[in-house]
């Protein structure tokens, strides 16, 4: 008798729980009517929805009690829940992409503006100051600015080699112009080039420009490319499809309460977080390398200031060029004597004019432009936005639960826990794939990471490594190149693996493969870009990277 009474009590308790979950009997039609209304509002046919609750043995995802959902409804709602989450992920990623693209465009416009202004200043001042000494060599200066732009935009150039070759070409041209009365064949000019290191025909200007420009351009280029990589990673990861186990879990989270006849029940907060931590486990694994990238980008902005900073150098390249020509004119006689001593007496050109017949103008003294404050403002804004974005990947579950899932404000007896209205008891899982091994809501195979996400983790590592190299003034693409190339040398010494990248003296734009290019700029556009024709802003500039992780020592970060 006692056992029978106890069994009856258990049956009553179970019935009470079921009634609590789906509402009292009098509310069955009302509950299904609400479901019909919600289902119809989503564009589905009401013929799939029963007028009153039915037995739920046919359900494959939701609890199999009394239900307002047919098999067709459950399948359609599962597909809808997956599509809604994927759309929410795209929307969240799109907002961050827009922020990064806006930053990239602003910095890119500013750095391009600085270089264009430098070239304009050169074109305005050099013809009247240096006369034919400049005008007959104007192409060499145009080529230099073209290659500086191409390097900044990601061309496969070694910047120190580019500068060394410019000085070598310029020395040959100007020495010929200074001595029109002499015959200077190519072998004599080769001899001149080999002595350039010791002669220092342009004074200290080549060395100063090399030291400062390499640091300034490397830092500016790496920072802008970092913005491109970050945006590209967000775009690609946001498109990663959700798996079938995630689809089942999101269906239970979003719509199984409707099927059970309690559409007003909102998901418990911890329940929602566990579902989305399981669904977005691979994305959370981006967190460490994502933070490394953004930290490195914030840090490298320190290199925008000072004598070797982008603000001081990129917009004032013409100052070193003017200083170099001034030095050449001042040292003309001494230089000529030493060249003759080392290379012999050249033959007289019977058709050439005398050295005094084409006098060149005197010195050109230019003032460095003061910073406008534009870059400082851009950096301050970027630092705030980059720091705000640091926890983007691990904050996605909580953010989506708060903004997209409409979860309950508290985990109490009135929220939806995946089975019924009631408290959610399991603990919240940690972030990342490895922490989902015991996720109670999503079955996650931690041995099979998503390959798209892994590839993007690799891209983050590559870009972070490049930024760390740039922080030390090194371009890691050419980190094995010789550091002692002379600012005014002949450029004859060159490692075998770099010689094929060097610019032909006849065609200085022959090595312009955009290996790290911003895709908005083609090689042809880069070569046409000049001070008179500035590049147009682009709404989205993304970066292409080599799929190779380069190792470099980590600097001391502050």
N, C-alpha and C positions, 0 to 999 in steps of 0.2 A: 504493500500500500504506500509506504514511504517512498520507494523508488518510483512508483507511478506518479506520485505527486510531484517529485523532483523533475521527472521527465516533462510533465505538463508545464511546469514553471519555465523550463528551458525553452520549450516550444513557444510559450507566450512571450518570453523575452526576445526570441528571434523574430517573431512576428512584429513585435513592437519596434524593433530596430528597422525592419524592412519598411514598416509604415512610416517611421520617422524619415527614412531616406527618400521615399517617393511621395510622401504626403498622405493624408488620410483618404479613405475611400471616396469620400464626397468630392475630393479635389482632383480625381483622376481626369475627368473630361477637361476641367479647367487647365490642368498642367499640359495635356496634349494640345489644347487649343493654343496655349502660349508657344509651345514648340512649333506648331503649325505656322503661327504668325512669324516667328523668328526664321524658320526654314524658308518660308515664302519670301521674306525680305531679302534673303541671300540669293534669290533668283532660281530656286529649285522648284520642281513640280510638287504641288500639294498632294498629288495622287500617291506619293511615296509614304505619306504620313498617316498613321491610323487615327481614327477619331478618338479612341480611348486606348489606354495602356494595354499592351499584349504581353504574352510570355516572351522572355528574352533569350531562349536557348540558342537562337540563331546568331547572336552577337559574337563577334570574334575579338573585339577590343574592349568594349564597355562591360560592366558587371551584368551578368545574365539573370537579373531579376525581372520584375515587371518593367516594361520599357515603352517609350513612345517612338522608338526608332526601328525601322525595318533594316534588313541587310543592305539594301540599296542606299538608305539614308546614312548608315554608318560609314559605308565606303566613300560616299560623296563628302561627308563631313570630315573624314580623315584626310582626303585630298585637299579640301578647303583649308583645314588647319595647317597642313604643311605649306601650302601656298601663302597663307597669311604670315607664317613665321619667316619664310624666305623673303617675302616682301618687306617685312619689318627689318630684317638683317640688311637688305639692300638700302633701305631708307637710312638706317643708322650709319652704314658705311658711306653713303652718298654725302651726308652732312659733313663727315670728316674729310672726305675727298675734296669737297668744295673749299673747305678751310685751307687744306694743304695746297690746292691748285691756286688759290688766291694769293697765298704767300709766295709760291714759286713765281707767279707772274709778276708780282710786285718787286721781288728781289732781282729777277731776270731783267726787267725793264730798267731798274736802277743801275745795275752793273753795265748793261749795254749803253745806257745813257752816259755813264762816266767815260767809257772808252770812245764813244762817238764824239763827245765834247773835246777829248784830248786830240783826236784827229782833226776836228774842225779848227782848234787853236793852232795846230801845226800848219794846216793849209792856209790859214789867215796870216801867220807871222813869217813863215820861212821864205816865201818867194821874195818879199821886199828886203829881208835881212841878208839872205845868202845868195840871191840872184840865181845865175845858172848853176852854181854849185848845188843848189837844191833842185831846180826845175829839171835838169838833165838826169837827176837820180830820183825823181818823184815816185817812179814805179816801185823802187825798192822800199820806200816808206809805206806806200799803199799795200804792198805785199805783206809787210810786217803787221800792219793793223788787221789785215785779212786773216793772217795766221793766228794772231792773238784772239780774234773772235772765234775762229774755228776751234782753237784749243779750249777756250772757255765753254763752248757749246758741246764739247765731247769728242773732238777729232783725235785721231790716233797720232798725236804729235808729242815729241819730247821738247818741252818748252826751252830748256837750256840749249839744246841743239839748234832749235829754231833761232834763238837770239844770236848764237855764235855764228850761224850761217848768214844772218842778216849783216852782222858787222864785217864779216869777210867779204861779202858782195859789195857792201858800201865802201869799204876801203879800196877795193880795186877800181870802182867807178870814180871815186873822188881823187885818188892819186893820179889817175889818167887826166882828169879835168884840171888838176893843179899843174900838170906838166904836159900841156898840149904840144910842146916843142920836142918831146921825146917819143921814140918808138918803144912801146911797152908790150911785147908779145906775151902770150899766155905763160910761157915758162918763166919769164921775168916776174910776172904777177904771182905765180906760184911761190917763187922765192920770197917775194914780199910777204905773202901770207904766212909762210913758215916762220918769219921773223917777227910777226905781229905781237906774239906774246911778250917778247922781250922789249919791243919798241913802244908798246902801249900808245899807238897813234891817236887814240881817242881819250887818252887820260884815264881817269877812274870811272867815267860814266858807264862803260859796258859792264864792269864788275858790279857797280852799285845797282844798275837796272836788273842784272841777272839775279842778284841776291834778293832784291825786294820784289821783283815781279814774280819770281817763282813762288814765293810764299803767298803773295796776295792773290794771284790767279788760281793757285792750287786750292786755297781756302775757299774762295768764292765759288769755284767750279764744284768742289765737293759738297758745299752746303746746298747749292741749288739742286744738284743731283740727288742729294739725300731727301729733299722734299719730293722730288719725282719718284724715287723708290718707295717712300712711305705711302704716297697716294696710290701707286701701282699695286702694292701689297694689299692695301685695303680693298681696292676694286676687285682683285682676283679672289681674295679669300671670301668676300661677301657673296660671290657667285658659287661657292662650294655647295652642292646639293645636300639636302638632309637625307640620312639613311632611313631604311624601313623601320628600325627600332625606334628611332626618334619620331617618326610619323605616328606610330602607335601611341607613344607617350604623350605627344602633343595633342592628339585626339582625345585621350582620356582627360587631359588637363583642361581643354577648351570646351568640349562638347558632350562628354559623357554625362555631365550633370543634366544637360537638356534631355538626353535620352532617358534618364532616370526620372524625369518629370519634375526636376527642381532647377529650372533654368536660371533662377535668381541667385543660386549659390555661387559665390565667387571663389576662385582657387585660394587655398591657404598659401601664405607667403613662402614658407620653407618648401612646400610641395612644388610650387612653381620654380623655385631656384634649383631644386634637385633635377627637375625635368630639363631645364635649359643648361645647367652645368653638364649634364650628360650629352645633350644634343650638341653643345658647343665645346666639347672637351678638346678637340684638336685645335680649334681657334685659340683657346686659352694658352696652348703651348707656345704661341707666338710671344707671349708676354715678356720673357727675359730678353730676347734679342730685340724686340720692339723698344723696350726701355733703353737698352744699350745704344740703339740708333739715335733715339731722341736726345739722350744725354750727350752723346757725341756731337750732335748738331748744335745743341745749346752751348756746349763748350767751345766749339770752333768759332763761334761768333766773336770770341775774345780776339781772334786774329784779324778782325776787320779794322782794328784801331792801331794807332802808332805809326812809326816811320815805314814799316813794311806792311801796313794794313791795306785792305782793298780800297778804302776811302781815299787814302793818300797816294796810292800807287797807280791804280787803274786810270784814274782821271788825270794823271800828270805824267804819262809816259813821254809826252813831247818835251818835257823839261830836260830829261836825260839825253834825248836826241839833240836838242839845241846845245847842251853842254858839250856833247861829243864833237860836234862840228866846230864849235868855238875852240876846243882843245886842238883839233887837227890843224886849224888855221894858225894858231899860235905856235905850234910845233913843226910847221911845214919845213922850214930850212934844216932844222936839226934832224928831222925824220928823213928828209931827202939824202942828207949826207950819210946817215947810218945805213940807209938802204943801198946806196951806191957802194959803200964800204963792204957790205955783206953780199951784194948780188952783182957787183960790177957796174961799169959805166954803160948805160943803155945808149943805143944809137940815136942820132938826132933825126927827127922827122922833118924832112925838107919842106913838107907842105904844111907843117904845123905852125901856129902862131907862137910868138914869144911868151914867156911866162908872165910878162907884165902887161900884155895886151888885153887880158881879160881879168881885170882886178875884181875880186869878190868883196862883198860887203863886210863890215866889221862884225863885232860880237852881237849876239842876241841874248838879252837878259829878260827872262820871263819870271813872273811871280806865281808861286803855287796857289791854287785856288783853295779858299777856306771851305771846310765842310758845310753843307747846307742844313744838316740835321735830319735829312730824309732817311738816311741809313740807320741812324740811331733810333728813330721812331719805328722803323720797320723791325729792327732787332728786338726792341722792347715788346712789341706786339707778338712777334713770333715766339719769344721765350715763354710768354704767358700761355699761348695756345698750344705749344709743344708740351709744356708741363701738364696742362689740362688733359692732353690726349694720352698721357703715359699709361694710364690704367684702362685704356679703351677695351682691350680684349678680355680682361678678367672682370670688368664691370658690366659686360654685355648682358649676362643672365639677369642680374638685379635690375638693370635699366629697362630691359624688355619686359620683365615682369611688372614693373611699376608703370610703364608708359603704354604697353601694347596688350598685355593680358588682362588688365583690369582686375588684379587680384584683390583679395580681401585686405582690409587695413590691419587685421590682427589674426593670429592663429588661434581661433577659438572654436567653440562647438558649432558655429554657424557657417564655417567656410567649407569648401569642397576639398576633400583629401584624396580624391581619385576613386574612392569606393562609395562614399556617402558623405552627408553633411556631418562634420565632426572634427575633432582636433587631429593635427598631423604630427605624429610622434617621431618618425625617423630623424636622425641628425642630418644637417646639411653637409654635402660632400665638399672636398677641397677643389681647387682649380686644376685643370689640366687632365690629360688622358690617363695618367697613372693613378690618379685619385678616384677614378670612376669604377674601380674593380668591384666595389660593393654598393654601387648606386642602386637604390631600391626601385627606381622608376624607369631607368633606361638601361637596357642590356648593352654594354659597351665592350667591344673586343679591344683591349688595350695593346694587343700584339699587332694590330693592323692600323697604324697611323695613316691619316689621309695624305696622299703623296703631293697634292697641290699645296697643302699647308706646309709640308716639309720643304718643298722647293722654295716657298716664300721665306721660310726661316733661313734658308741658305742665302737668299738674296739679301736679307737683312744683315747677315754676318759679313757678306762681301762689302756692302756699303759702309758698315761700321768700321771695317778694317781700313777702307779708303779714307774715311774721315779721321781716323786716328793717325794715319800716315800724314794726311794734310795738316793736322794739328802740329806736327813736327816739321812742316815745310816740305814734306816728301810726297811725290806723286807715286803711289805704289805700283802703278802700271809700268813705271820705269825705275823701280827702286834699285835695280842692279846696275844702272848706268853709272858711268864715271862722274864723280862730283867735281873734278878739277878742270872741266873744260873752260877755256879762257873766254872772257867776255869779248875780246877783240881778236881771237885767234883765227886760224884758217879753217878750222873745222875738219882737218885732215885725219885726226885721230878719232876713231869711232869703233865701238865694239861691233863684231860681225852681226850680232842679232839686231843692231839698231841701224846699221848702214842702209839697209834696204828701205828704211822708213824716212831717210833724209830727203830734203827737198833738192831737186835739181836746180842749179843756178839759172837754167833757162825757164824752168817751170816751177815756181815756188809753191804752187798749190797741188803738187802731184801726190802728196801723202796726206790726204784729208779724209780717210775713212773714219766715219763717225762711230767708233766702237763703244762709246759711252754717251751717245747723243741723246738730246731731248727730242723725241720723235716729231715734234712740231716743226723741226728745222731739217731740211734736206741739205745735202752737200752743196747743191747748186745755189740754194738760198743763202747758205753760209758764205759762199764765195762772193755773192753779189752784195751782201750786207756791207754797207760803208757808212761813213759819217753823213753822207748826203741822203742815205736811204736807210732809215732805222727799221729794224724788224718790227712787225706788227704784233701786238699782244695776242696770246692764245689762251683760250678758256681753260684748256687742260693740256699740261705738258708732263709727259711721263717718261721715265728713264728706263733704258735697256741696259742690262748688266751682263757681264761675262759670267757664266755658271761655274765660277772657280773661286774657292776661298783662298785668299792669299794670306800668308802668315806674316805678322809684323809684331814687334814687341809693343806691349801696351805702355803708353806713357803714364806719368804720374798725374792723376786727375785731381783737380781742385774743386 
